[in-house]
């Protein structure tokens, strides 16, 4: 299990500082999970960003996660334009039907950022929204959910996915996340919800220390061993 986790983490790209600053945080739990992330340049102007989450825990989920993230990273989707998020998700849905993956499916958020125009085109398959945080000294932090409708990958064949486009303002921060960031058990066995998570991110999302503050806050809720951030 340790070796499998180490292999999965080795697929994650290193943080970068320019021309777009990117960093990530991954916290393992007591069971091997199926979360994976990545980003790479499609050309000089287009940056692909993606995070997927395979259902369940264990080696099977991890294996599917590694297979799917490698397909995206290498662009191994014949005839598909990796700049087009809806096409990418449709191709992944055809490639990984759950009846051929031991009943496993995965959710995904996939976006392509065009640096010259600051346009972000994105699509999702059953995945939590990304959060775009913009800091305004006059009005405080502004939070925008970055989501598009779509079923999880592998559940139903012949699904059509929809892509949407937003403009990323200078100085904004985009958070792409898994549900482990907010599906956290409190000591009384109640669960944090997405609205509470959004309020935390609205307050802290523009800070350079946001990820560390998030981890500390999640730990303070006595993180349930079956969940992960």
C-alpha positions in Angstrom: 0.0 0.0 0.0 2.9 2.4 0.8 4.5 1.7 -2.5 1.2 2.2 -4.4 0.7 5.5 -2.7 4.3 6.6 -3.5 3.8 5.7 -7.1 0.5 7.6 -7.3 2.1 10.7 -5.8 5.0 10.4 -8.2 2.6 11.1 -11.0 1.7 14.5 -9.5 3.7 17.3 -11.2 6.0 19.6 -9.2 4.7 23.0 -8.1 5.6 25.8 -10.4 6.0 29.6 -9.9 5.6 31.0 -13.4 4.2 32.0 -15.8 1.2 30.7 -13.7 1.8 29.8 -10.0 0.6 26.4 -9.1 0.9 24.4 -5.9 -1.1 21.5 -4.4 -1.6 19.6 -1.1 -2.5 15.9 -0.8 -3.1 14.3 2.6 -3.3 10.5 2.7 -5.7 8.6 5.0 -5.4 5.2 6.5 -6.7 3.7 3.3 -5.3 4.1 -0.2 -7.5 6.6 -2.1 -8.3 7.3 -5.7 -7.6 11.0 -6.0 -5.2 12.2 -8.5 -4.3 15.6 -10.1 -2.2 17.1 -12.8 -1.4 20.0 -15.0 0.7 20.5 -18.1 1.1 22.8 -21.0 -0.7 21.9 -24.2 1.3 24.5 -26.1 2.9 27.9 -25.3 -0.4 29.5 -24.4 -2.8 26.8 -23.1 -2.4 25.1 -19.7 -4.5 22.1 -18.9 -5.5 21.6 -15.2 -7.4 18.5 -13.9 -8.3 16.6 -10.7 -10.1 13.3 -10.6 -11.5 11.1 -7.8 -12.2 7.4 -8.2 -15.0 6.1 -6.0 -14.1 3.9 -3.0 -10.7 3.2 -1.5 -8.0 0.6 -1.9 -5.7 -0.6 -4.6 -8.4 -1.0 -7.3 -9.4 2.7 -7.0 -5.7 3.7 -7.0 -5.0 1.7 -10.1 -7.9 3.2 -12.0 -6.8 6.7 -10.8 -3.3 6.1 -12.1 -4.5 4.8 -15.5 -6.9 7.7 -16.0 -4.4 10.4 -15.0 -1.8 8.9 -17.3 -4.2 9.0 -20.2 -4.9 12.7 -19.7 -1.3 13.6 -19.0 -0.1 11.9 -22.2 -3.1 13.0 -24.3 -3.8 9.3 -25.3 -7.2 10.1 -26.6 -7.1 9.6 -30.4 -8.9 12.3 -32.4 -9.6 14.4 -29.3 -8.5 18.0 -28.9 -7.2 18.3 -25.4 -8.0 22.0 -25.5 -11.7 21.1 -25.5 -12.8 20.0 -22.0 -16.1 18.6 -23.2 -14.4 16.4 -25.8 -11.9 15.1 -23.2 -14.6 14.1 -20.7 -16.7 12.4 -23.4 -13.6 10.4 -24.6 -12.8 9.4 -21.0 -16.3 8.3 -20.4 -16.1 6.0 -23.5 -12.7 4.7 -22.5 -13.5 3.8 -18.9 -17.0 2.3 -18.6 -17.6 1.1 -15.1 -18.7 -2.4 -16.3 -15.1 -2.8 -17.5 -13.5 -1.3 -14.4 -14.8 -3.7 -11.7 -17.8 -1.4 -11.1 -15.7 1.7 -10.5 -16.3 5.2 -11.8 -14.7 8.5 -11.2 -15.5 12.2 -11.0 -13.3 14.8 -12.7 -12.8 18.6 -13.1 -10.9 19.5 -16.3 -10.0 23.0 -17.4 -7.8 24.7 -20.0 -6.5 28.2 -19.3 -5.6 30.4 -22.2 -2.9 32.7 -20.7 -3.0 35.6 -23.2 -6.7 36.2 -22.8 -7.1 34.9 -19.2 -10.0 32.7 -20.4 -10.6 29.4 -18.5 -12.7 26.8 -20.4 -13.8 24.0 -18.1 -16.1 21.0 -17.8 -16.9 18.5 -15.0 -18.2 15.0 -14.6 -19.9 14.7 -11.2 -17.2 16.6 -9.5 -17.3 19.4 -6.8 -17.0 22.9 -8.3 -13.7 24.7 -8.4 -13.6 27.9 -6.4 -12.3 31.2 -7.9 -11.3 33.7 -5.2 -10.7 37.4 -6.1 -9.4 39.8 -3.5 -10.9 43.3 -3.5 -9.6 45.7 -0.8 -12.8 47.7 -0.9 -15.4 44.9 -0.7 -13.4 41.9 0.6 -12.8 38.5 -1.0 -15.3 37.5 -3.8 -15.9 33.8 -4.3 -17.2 32.3 -7.6 -18.0 28.6 -8.1 -16.6 27.2 -11.3 -18.8 24.3 -12.3 -20.6 22.8 -15.2 -23.1 20.0 -15.3 -22.1 16.4 -16.2 -22.4 12.8 -15.0 -19.5 11.0 -13.4 -17.1 9.2 -15.8 -18.0 5.6 -16.7 -21.6 5.5 -15.3 -23.6 5.9 -18.5 -22.4 5.7 -22.0 -23.2 8.2 -24.8 -23.2 11.2 -22.4 -22.7 14.7 -23.8 -20.7 17.0 -21.6 -20.9 20.7 -21.6 -18.0 23.2 -21.4 -18.2 26.7 -20.0 -15.8 29.7 -20.1 -15.0 32.3 -17.5 -12.4 35.1 -17.3 -9.8 35.0 -14.5 -9.1 38.4 -13.2 -5.5 39.4 -12.4 -4.5 38.3 -8.9 -7.3 35.7 -8.6 -6.7 32.2 -7.2 -8.4 29.1 -8.5 -8.9 26.1 -6.1 -9.6 22.7 -7.7 -10.5 20.2 -5.0 -11.9 16.8 -4.1 -14.9 16.2 -1.8 -12.4 15.2 1.0 -11.9 19.0 1.6 -15.3 19.3 3.1 -16.8 15.9 3.8 -15.3 15.8 7.3 -16.8 14.3 10.4 -17.1 16.4 13.5 -16.8 14.9 17.0 -20.6 14.6 17.2 -20.6 12.6 13.9 -22.3 15.4 12.0 -20.6 16.4 8.7 -19.2 19.7 7.5 -21.0 20.7 4.3 -20.0 22.5 1.2 -21.6 25.8 2.3 -19.4 25.9 5.4 -16.4 25.1 3.3 -17.2 27.9 0.9 -17.3 30.4 3.8 -13.9 29.2 5.0 -12.5 29.7 1.6 -14.1 33.1 1.1 -12.4 34.2 4.3 -8.9 32.6 3.7 -8.8 31.9 0.0 -6.8 34.9 -1.0 -4.1 34.2 1.6 -0.8 32.5 0.6 -1.2 30.3 3.7 -4.7 29.2 2.8 -3.8 25.5 2.1 -2.0 25.2 5.5 -4.9 26.9 7.3 -7.4 24.6 5.6 -5.4 21.5 6.7 -5.2 22.8 10.3 -8.9 23.6 10.3 -9.8 20.1 9.0 -7.6 18.4 11.6 -9.3 20.4 14.3 -12.6 18.6 13.5 -10.9 15.3 14.4 -10.6 14.1 10.9 -12.4 10.8 10.3 -9.9 8.2 9.1 -12.2 7.3 6.2 -12.0 10.7 4.7 -9.1 12.7 3.3 -8.2 16.3 2.3 
